[in-house]
Amino acid sequence: MADNDGDGSRNRPSTPLAVSRALRELGEHVATWRKLQRLTAAIVASRAGVSRDTLRAIEAGKGTASTENLLRVLRAVGVMERVVSAADPYGTDVGRLRADETLPQRVRS
């Protein structure tokens, strides 16, 4: 398998197009939130406890940041709770319809 992103990671499968697009879009949103609040990259990185390079990678949609660092940045720009809430399955029609069901402990194939 070929090197996917120039960092020597040969075992990772290539990133699906939809995921690449979502990373880029999320990064653009983070950058826009930062700019709307007139915050510099240095300030957001400092508040989030990440490097400016990590913030730059998130805003560029690189997909190299850890989940924790992404959430730290989202918290620093004030949208972490909204993003986490957006992933709540009980906030969907399917989730609400199945809210009374007991979830299985494990899902097996």
N, CA, C and O atoms as a GROMACS GRO file, in nm:
protein
  436
    1MET      N    1   0.085  -0.118   0.000
    1MET     CA    2   0.000   0.000   0.000
    1MET      C    3   0.089   0.123   0.000
    1MET      O    4   0.192   0.126   0.067
    2ALA      N    5   0.050   0.222  -0.072
    2ALA     CA    6   0.130   0.342  -0.086
    2ALA      C    7   0.117   0.431   0.036
    2ALA      O    8   0.019   0.425   0.112
    3ASP      N    9   0.220   0.514   0.054
    3ASP     CA   10   0.218   0.613   0.160
    3ASP      C   11   0.107   0.713   0.130
    3ASP      O   12   0.105   0.771   0.021
    4ASN      N   13   0.016   0.733   0.224
    4ASN     CA   14  -0.104   0.811   0.197
    4ASN      C   15  -0.087   0.961   0.214
    4ASN      O   16  -0.147   1.039   0.141
    5ASP      N   17  -0.005   1.001   0.312
    5ASP     CA   18  -0.001   1.145   0.339
    5ASP      C   19   0.139   1.197   0.364
    5ASP      O   20   0.157   1.304   0.422
    6GLY      N   21   0.238   1.121   0.321
    6GLY     CA   22   0.374   1.170   0.331
    6GLY      C   23   0.436   1.156   0.468
    6GLY      O   24   0.550   1.199   0.487
    7ASP      N   25   0.367   1.098   0.566
    7ASP     CA   26   0.424   1.086   0.700
    7ASP      C   27   0.469   0.944   0.729
    7ASP      O   28   0.503   0.912   0.843
    8GLY      N   29   0.471   0.858   0.628
    8GLY     CA   30   0.517   0.722   0.647
    8GLY      C   31   0.410   0.626   0.695
    8GLY      O   32   0.441   0.511   0.725
    9SER      N   33   0.285   0.668   0.703
    9SER     CA   34   0.178   0.581   0.752
    9SER      C   35   0.128   0.493   0.640
    9SER      O   36   0.037   0.532   0.566
   10ARG      N   37   0.186   0.377   0.626
   10ARG     CA   38   0.153   0.287   0.516
   10ARG      C   39   0.037   0.195   0.549
   10ARG      O   40  -0.022   0.137   0.458
   11ASN      N   41   0.003   0.178   0.676
   11ASN     CA   42  -0.101   0.083   0.714
   11ASN      C   43  -0.240   0.145   0.718
   11ASN      O   44  -0.339   0.072   0.726
   12ARG      N   45  -0.250   0.273   0.714
   12ARG     CA   46  -0.379   0.339   0.722
   12ARG      C   47  -0.442   0.342   0.583
   12ARG      O   48  -0.376   0.380   0.486
   13PRO      N   49  -0.570   0.302   0.572
   13PRO     CA   50  -0.636   0.309   0.441
   13PRO      C   51  -0.655   0.454   0.398
   13PRO      O   52  -0.657   0.545   0.481
   14SER      N   53  -0.669   0.474   0.269
   14SER     CA   54  -0.688   0.611   0.220
   14SER      C   55  -0.818   0.669   0.276
   14SER      O   56  -0.914   0.597   0.302
   15THR      N   57  -0.818   0.799   0.294
   15THR     CA   58  -0.933   0.868   0.352
   15THR      C   59  -1.045   0.876   0.250
   15THR      O   60  -1.024   0.922   0.138
   16PRO      N   61  -1.166   0.830   0.287
   16PRO     CA   62  -1.280   0.842   0.194
   16PRO      C   63  -1.306   0.988   0.158
   16PRO      O   64  -1.284   1.078   0.240
   17LEU      N   65  -1.353   1.011   0.038
   17LEU     CA   66  -1.379   1.146  -0.011
   17LEU      C   67  -1.475   1.222   0.080
   17LEU      O   68  -1.454   1.340   0.108
   18ALA      N   69  -1.581   1.156   0.127
   18ALA     CA   70  -1.677   1.223   0.215
   18ALA      C   71  -1.613   1.267   0.346
   18ALA      O   72  -1.647   1.372   0.400
   19VAL      N   73  -1.519   1.187   0.397
   19VAL     CA   74  -1.450   1.223   0.522
   19VAL      C   75  -1.356   1.340   0.496
   19VAL      O   76  -1.351   1.433   0.576
   20SER      N   77  -1.283   1.337   0.386
   20SER     CA   78  -1.195   1.450   0.351
   20SER      C   79  -1.274   1.579   0.338
   20SER      O   80  -1.232   1.684   0.386
   21ARG      N   81  -1.388   1.569   0.273
   21ARG     CA   82  -1.474   1.686   0.255
   21ARG      C   83  -1.524   1.738   0.390
   21ARG      O   84  -1.525   1.859   0.413
   22ALA      N   85  -1.565   1.648   0.479
   22ALA     CA   86  -1.614   1.687   0.611
   22ALA      C   87  -1.503   1.750   0.694
   22ALA      O   88  -1.526   1.848   0.765
   23LEU      N   89  -1.383   1.695   0.688
   23LEU     CA   90  -1.270   1.753   0.760
   23LEU      C   91  -1.242   1.895   0.713
   23LEU      O   92  -1.222   1.986   0.793
   24ARG      N   93  -1.242   1.912   0.582
   24ARG     CA   94  -1.218   2.045   0.524
   24ARG      C   95  -1.327   2.143   0.566
   24ARG      O   96  -1.298   2.257   0.603
   25GLU      N   97  -1.453   2.099   0.561
   25GLU     CA   98  -1.565   2.184   0.597
   25GLU      C   99  -1.562   2.220   0.746
   25GLU      O  100  -1.584   2.335   0.783
   26LEU      N  101  -1.536   2.120   0.831
   26LEU     CA  102  -1.527   2.147   0.975
   26LEU      C  103  -1.413   2.244   1.004
   26LEU      O  104  -1.429   2.336   1.085
   27GLY      N  105  -1.300   2.225   0.939
   27GLY     CA  106  -1.188   2.317   0.956
   27GLY      C  107  -1.222   2.459   0.916
   27GLY      O  108  -1.184   2.554   0.984
   28GLU      N  109  -1.295   2.473   0.805
   28GLU     CA  110  -1.339   2.607   0.761
   28GLU      C  111  -1.433   2.669   0.864
   28GLU      O  112  -1.425   2.789   0.891
   29HIS      N  113  -1.521   2.587   0.922
   29HIS     CA  114  -1.613   2.638   1.024
   29HIS      C  115  -1.537   2.685   1.148
   29HIS      O  116  -1.568   2.790   1.204
   30VAL      N  117  -1.438   2.607   1.191
   30VAL     CA  118  -1.359   2.645   1.307
   30VAL      C  119  -1.288   2.779   1.280
   30VAL      O  120  -1.289   2.869   1.365
   31ALA      N  121  -1.229   2.791   1.163
   31ALA     CA  122  -1.160   2.916   1.128
   31ALA      C  123  -1.258   3.033   1.125
   31ALA      O  124  -1.225   3.143   1.171
   32THR      N  125  -1.376   3.011   1.071
   32THR     CA  126  -1.476   3.118   1.065
   32THR      C  127  -1.522   3.158   1.204
   32THR      O  128  -1.533   3.277   1.233
   33TRP      N  129  -1.548   3.060   1.292
   33TRP     CA  130  -1.586   3.093   1.430
   33TRP      C  131  -1.477   3.176   1.497
   33TRP      O  132  -1.506   3.274   1.565
   34ARG      N  133  -1.352   3.136   1.476
   34ARG     CA  134  -1.241   3.210   1.536
   34ARG      C  135  -1.237   3.353   1.485
   34ARG      O  136  -1.221   3.447   1.564
   35LYS      N  137  -1.252   3.370   1.356
   35LYS     CA  138  -1.246   3.504   1.297
   35LYS      C  139  -1.367   3.589   1.335
   35LYS      O  140  -1.353   3.709   1.356
   36LEU      N  141  -1.486   3.529   1.343
   36LEU     CA  142  -1.605   3.603   1.384
   36LEU      C  143  -1.589   3.661   1.524
   36LEU      O  144  -1.643   3.767   1.555
   37GLN      N  145  -1.513   3.590   1.608
   37GLN     CA  146  -1.490   3.636   1.744
   37GLN      C  147  -1.364   3.721   1.756
   37GLN      O  148  -1.323   3.758   1.866
   38ARG      N  149  -1.304   3.751   1.641
   38ARG     CA  150  -1.183   3.834   1.635
   38ARG      C  151  -1.070   3.776   1.720
   38ARG      O  152  -0.996   3.850   1.785
   39LEU      N  153  -1.057   3.643   1.718
   39LEU     CA  154  -0.953   3.575   1.794
   39LEU      C  155  -0.839   3.537   1.699
   39LEU      O  156  -0.863   3.485   1.590
   40THR      N  157  -0.717   3.561   1.741
   40THR     CA  158  -0.602   3.519   1.661
   40THR      C  159  -0.581   3.368   1.678
   40THR      O  160  -0.630   3.307   1.773
   41ALA      N  161  -0.508   3.313   1.585
   41ALA     CA  162  -0.475   3.170   1.596
   41ALA      C  163  -0.394   3.145   1.724
   41ALA      O  164  -0.412   3.042   1.789
   42ALA      N  165  -0.308   3.237   1.759
   42ALA     CA  166  -0.226   3.221   1.880
   42ALA      C  167  -0.314   3.217   2.005
   42ALA      O  168  -0.289   3.138   2.096
   43ILE      N  169  -0.416   3.302   2.010
   43ILE     CA  170  -0.504   3.305   2.127
   43ILE      C  171  -0.584   3.176   2.138
   43ILE      O  172  -0.592   3.117   2.246
   44VAL      N  173  -0.642   3.131   2.027
   44VAL     CA  174  -0.722   3.007   2.030
   44VAL      C  175  -0.634   2.888   2.066
   44VAL      O  176  -0.672   2.804   2.147
   45ALA      N  177  -0.516   2.881   2.006
   45ALA     CA  178  -0.425   2.770   2.036
   45ALA      C  179  -0.388   2.772   2.184
   45ALA      O  180  -0.384   2.666   2.248
   46SER      N  181  -0.361   2.888   2.238
   46SER     CA  182  -0.327   2.899   2.380
   46SER      C  183  -0.443   2.857   2.469
   46SER      O  184  -0.424   2.781   2.564
   47ARG      N  185  -0.562   2.906   2.439
   47ARG     CA  186  -0.681   2.871   2.519
   47ARG      C  187  -0.711   2.722   2.511
   47ARG      O  188  -0.759   2.662   2.607
   48ALA      N  189  -0.684   2.663   2.395
   48ALA     CA  190  -0.712   2.521   2.376
   48ALA      C  191  -0.600   2.431   2.429
   48ALA      O  192  -0.618   2.310   2.444
   49GLY      N  193  -0.486   2.491   2.456
   49GLY     CA  194  -0.373   2.411   2.503
   49GLY      C  195  -0.311   2.326   2.393
   49GLY      O  196  -0.260   2.217   2.419
   50VAL      N  197  -0.315   2.378   2.270
   50VAL     CA  198  -0.256   2.308   2.156
   50VAL      C  199  -0.158   2.403   2.088
   50VAL      O  200  -0.157   2.523   2.113
   51SER      N  201  -0.076   2.348   2.001
   51SER     CA  202   0.018   2.431   1.926
   51SER      C  203  -0.054   2.503   1.812
   51SER      O  204  -0.162   2.462   1.770
   52ARG      N  205   0.007   2.608   1.764
   52ARG     CA  206  -0.051   2.678   1.648
   52ARG      C  207  -0.051   2.586   1.526
   52ARG      O  208  -0.140   2.595   1.442
   53ASP      N  209   0.049   2.498   1.517
   53ASP     CA  210   0.052   2.403   1.406
   53ASP      C  211  -0.067   2.307   1.411
   53ASP      O  212  -0.124   2.273   1.308
   54THR      N  213  -0.106   2.264   1.533
   54THR     CA  214  -0.222   2.176   1.548
   54THR      C  215  -0.348   2.251   1.507
   54THR      O  216  -0.432   2.197   1.435
   55LEU      N  217  -0.364   2.375   1.552
   55LEU     CA  218  -0.480   2.455   1.514
   55LEU      C  219  -0.480   2.476   1.363
   55LEU      O  220  -0.585   2.465   1.299
   56ARG      N  221  -0.367   2.505   1.306
   56ARG     CA  222  -0.357   2.525   1.161
   56ARG      C  223  -0.400   2.398   1.087
   56ARG      O  224  -0.468   2.406   0.986
   57ALA      N  225  -0.359   2.280   1.138
   57ALA     CA  226  -0.397   2.153   1.073
   57ALA      C  227  -0.548   2.131   1.082
   57ALA      O  228  -0.609   2.084   0.986
   58ILE      N  229  -0.607   2.164   1.197
   58ILE     CA  230  -0.752   2.149   1.212
   58ILE      C  231  -0.824   2.242   1.115
   58ILE      O  232  -0.916   2.200   1.045
   59GLU      N  233  -0.783   2.367   1.111
   59GLU     CA  234  -0.848   2.464   1.022
   59GLU      C  235  -0.828   2.430   0.876
   59GLU      O  236  -0.911   2.466   0.792
   60ALA      N  237  -0.720   2.361   0.843
   60ALA     CA  238  -0.693   2.322   0.705
   60ALA      C  239  -0.760   2.189   0.669
   60ALA      O  240  -0.756   2.147   0.554
   61GLY      N  241  -0.821   2.123   0.768
   61GLY     CA  242  -0.888   1.997   0.742
   61GLY      C  243  -0.792   1.883   0.716
   61GLY      O  244  -0.823   1.792   0.640
   62LYS      N  245  -0.676   1.887   0.779
   62LYS     CA  246  -0.573   1.786   0.756
   62LYS      C  247  -0.609   1.649   0.812
   62LYS      O  248  -0.564   1.548   0.759
   63GLY      N  249  -0.689   1.643   0.918
   63GLY     CA  250  -0.725   1.514   0.974
   63GLY      C  251  -0.615   1.449   1.054
   63GLY      O  252  -0.613   1.328   1.071
   64THR      N  253  -0.522   1.530   1.103
   64THR     CA  254  -0.410   1.476   1.178
   64THR      C  255  -0.423   1.499   1.328
   64THR      O  256  -0.347   1.441   1.406
   65ALA      N  257  -0.515   1.582   1.370
   65ALA     CA  258  -0.530   1.615   1.512
   65ALA      C  259  -0.604   1.504   1.586
   65ALA      O  260  -0.687   1.434   1.529
   66SER      N  261  -0.572   1.490   1.714
   66SER     CA  262  -0.645   1.393   1.795
   66SER      C  263  -0.786   1.446   1.822
   66SER      O  264  -0.813   1.565   1.809
   67THR      N  265  -0.873   1.356   1.859
   67THR     CA  266  -1.010   1.395   1.892
   67THR      C  267  -1.010   1.494   2.008
   67THR      O  268  -1.085   1.591   2.008
   68GLU      N  269  -0.925   1.468   2.107
   68GLU     CA  270  -0.918   1.560   2.221
   68GLU      C  271  -0.876   1.699   2.178
   68GLU      O  272  -0.935   1.798   2.222
   69ASN      N  273  -0.775   1.709   2.093
   69ASN     CA  274  -0.731   1.841   2.049
   69ASN      C  275  -0.839   1.911   1.968
   69ASN      O  276  -0.856   2.033   1.980
   70LEU      N  277  -0.911   1.838   1.885
   70LEU     CA  278  -1.021   1.897   1.810
   70LEU      C  279  -1.125   1.952   1.907
   70LEU      O  280  -1.171   2.066   1.891
   71LEU      N  281  -1.163   1.872   2.007
   71LEU     CA  282  -1.262   1.919   2.105
   71LEU      C  283  -1.210   2.038   2.185
   71LEU      O  284  -1.288   2.127   2.219
   72ARG      N  285  -1.082   2.040   2.217
   72ARG     CA  286  -1.024   2.155   2.288
   72ARG      C  287  -1.041   2.284   2.206
   72ARG      O  288  -1.078   2.389   2.259
   73VAL      N  289  -1.013   2.273   2.076
   73VAL     CA  290  -1.027   2.389   1.988
   73VAL      C  291  -1.173   2.430   1.975
   73VAL      O  292  -1.205   2.548   1.980
   74LEU      N  293  -1.263   2.332   1.957
   74LEU     CA  294  -1.406   2.364   1.948
   74LEU      C  295  -1.454   2.432   2.076
   74LEU      O  296  -1.536   2.523   2.070
   75ARG      N  297  -1.403   2.388   2.191
   75ARG     CA  298  -1.438   2.451   2.318
   75ARG      C  299  -1.385   2.595   2.323
   75ARG      O  300  -1.455   2.685   2.371
   76ALA      N  301  -1.264   2.616   2.275
   76ALA     CA  302  -1.203   2.749   2.278
   76ALA      C  303  -1.280   2.849   2.191
   76ALA      O  304  -1.282   2.968   2.222
   77VAL      N  305  -1.343   2.801   2.083
   77VAL     CA  306  -1.421   2.893   2.000
   77VAL      C  307  -1.569   2.891   2.036
   77VAL      O  308  -1.651   2.958   1.973
   78GLY      N  309  -1.604   2.812   2.140
   78GLY     CA  310  -1.739   2.818   2.196
   78GLY      C  311  -1.844   2.732   2.130
   78GLY      O  312  -1.963   2.759   2.145
   79VAL      N  313  -1.805   2.628   2.056
   79VAL     CA  314  -1.905   2.546   1.988
   79VAL      C  315  -1.896   2.397   2.020
   79VAL      O  316  -1.964   2.317   1.956
   80MET      N  317  -1.816   2.359   2.117
   80MET     CA  318  -1.799   2.218   2.148
   80MET      C  319  -1.932   2.152   2.183
   80MET      O  320  -1.964   2.045   2.131
   81GLU      N  321  -2.009   2.214   2.271
   81GLU     CA  322  -2.136   2.154   2.314
   81GLU      C  323  -2.230   2.134   2.196
   81GLU      O  324  -2.300   2.033   2.189
   82ARG      N  325  -2.233   2.229   2.104
   82ARG     CA  326  -2.321   2.217   1.987
   82ARG      C  327  -2.279   2.102   1.897
   82ARG      O  328  -2.363   2.030   1.843
   83VAL      N  329  -2.149   2.085   1.880
   83VAL     CA  330  -2.099   1.977   1.794
   83VAL      C  331  -2.129   1.842   1.859
   83VAL      O  332  -2.173   1.749   1.791
   84VAL      N  333  -2.104   1.830   1.990
   84VAL     CA  334  -2.130   1.705   2.059
   84VAL      C  335  -2.280   1.675   2.058
   84VAL      O  336  -2.320   1.560   2.036
   85SER      N  337  -2.362   1.776   2.080
   85SER     CA  338  -2.508   1.756   2.077
   85SER      C  339  -2.556   1.713   1.940
   85SER      O  340  -2.652   1.637   1.928
   86ALA      N  341  -2.490   1.761   1.836
   86ALA     CA  342  -2.530   1.723   1.700
   86ALA      C  343  -2.512   1.573   1.675
   86ALA      O  344  -2.579   1.517   1.588
   87ALA      N  345  -2.425   1.508   1.750
   87ALA     CA  346  -2.402   1.364   1.734
   87ALA      C  347  -2.492   1.280   1.825
   87ALA      O  348  -2.481   1.158   1.825
   88ASP      N  349  -2.578   1.344   1.902
   88ASP     CA  350  -2.667   1.271   1.995
   88ASP      C  351  -2.771   1.192   1.916
   88ASP      O  352  -2.854   1.251   1.847
   89PRO      N  353  -2.767   1.059   1.925
   89PRO     CA  354  -2.862   0.978   1.848
   89PRO      C  355  -3.007   1.001   1.891
   89PRO      O  356  -3.098   0.982   1.811
   90TYR      N  357  -3.029   1.040   2.015
   90TYR     CA  358  -3.166   1.063   2.061
   90TYR      C  359  -3.220   1.198   2.014
   90TYR      O  360  -3.336   1.232   2.041
   91GLY      N  361  -3.138   1.274   1.946
   91GLY     CA  362  -3.183   1.397   1.884
   91GLY      C  363  -3.232   1.376   1.742
   91GLY      O  364  -3.265   1.472   1.673
   92THR      N  365  -3.237   1.249   1.699
   92THR     CA  366  -3.282   1.216   1.564
   92THR      C  367  -3.417   1.146   1.570
   92THR      O  368  -3.456   1.097   1.676
   93ASP      N  369  -3.486   1.141   1.460
   93ASP     CA  370  -3.615   1.070   1.454
   93ASP      C  371  -3.598   0.923   1.490
   93ASP      O  372  -3.676   0.869   1.568
   94VAL      N  373  -3.496   0.858   1.434
   94VAL     CA  374  -3.473   0.716   1.463
   94VAL      C  375  -3.442   0.697   1.612
   94VAL      O  376  -3.495   0.605   1.675
   95GLY      N  377  -3.359   0.782   1.666
   95GLY     CA  378  -3.325   0.771   1.808
   95GLY      C  379  -3.445   0.789   1.898
   95GLY      O  380  -3.462   0.717   1.996
   96ARG      N  381  -3.529   0.886   1.864
   96ARG     CA  382  -3.649   0.910   1.945
   96ARG      C  383  -3.747   0.794   1.934
   96ARG      O  384  -3.811   0.757   2.033
   97LEU      N  385  -3.759   0.735   1.813
   97LEU     CA  386  -3.849   0.621   1.795
   97LEU      C  387  -3.803   0.499   1.875
   97LEU      O  388  -3.885   0.419   1.920
   98ARG      N  389  -3.673   0.486   1.891
   98ARG     CA  390  -3.619   0.368   1.960
   98ARG      C  391  -3.572   0.399   2.101
   98ARG      O  392  -3.503   0.318   2.162
   99ALA      N  393  -3.608   0.513   2.154
   99ALA     CA  394  -3.561   0.555   2.286
   99ALA      C  395  -3.602   0.460   2.396
   99ALA      O  396  -3.532   0.446   2.496
  100ASP      N  397  -3.716   0.394   2.380
  100ASP     CA  398  -3.765   0.304   2.483
  100ASP      C  399  -3.704   0.164   2.475
  100ASP      O  400  -3.720   0.084   2.566
  101GLU      N  401  -3.635   0.136   2.366
  101GLU     CA  402  -3.576   0.004   2.350
  101GLU      C  403  -3.451  -0.007   2.437
  101GLU      O  404  -3.382   0.091   2.463
  102THR      N  405  -3.424  -0.128   2.482
  102THR     CA  406  -3.301  -0.154   2.556
  102THR      C  407  -3.190  -0.179   2.455
  102THR      O  408  -3.202  -0.266   2.369
  103LEU      N  409  -3.083  -0.102   2.466
  103LEU     CA  410  -2.971  -0.120   2.374
  103LEU      C  411  -2.896  -0.248   2.409
  103LEU      O  412  -2.879  -0.280   2.526
  104PRO      N  413  -2.850  -0.319   2.308
  104PRO     CA  414  -2.771  -0.440   2.337
  104PRO      C  415  -2.637  -0.402   2.398
  104PRO      O  416  -2.583  -0.295   2.369
  105GLN      N  417  -2.584  -0.488   2.482
  105GLN     CA  418  -2.451  -0.463   2.542
  105GLN      C  419  -2.343  -0.468   2.434
  105GLN      O  420  -2.246  -0.392   2.439
  106ARG      N  421  -2.359  -0.559   2.338
  106ARG     CA  422  -2.264  -0.573   2.229
  106ARG      C  423  -2.342  -0.594   2.100
  106ARG      O  424  -2.451  -0.651   2.100
  107VAL      N  425  -2.285  -0.548   1.992
  107VAL     CA  426  -2.344  -0.573   1.861
  107VAL      C  427  -2.246  -0.663   1.788
  107VAL      O  428  -2.130  -0.627   1.768
  108ARG      N  429  -2.294  -0.779   1.748
  108ARG     CA  430  -2.207  -0.876   1.682
  108ARG      C  431  -2.248  -0.892   1.536
  108ARG      O  432  -2.364  -0.873   1.499
  109SER      N  433  -2.151  -0.925   1.456
  109SER     CA  434  -2.180  -0.944   1.313
  109SER      C  435  -2.223  -1.085   1.282
  109SER      O  436  -2.250  -1.117   1.167
   0.00000   0.00000   0.00000
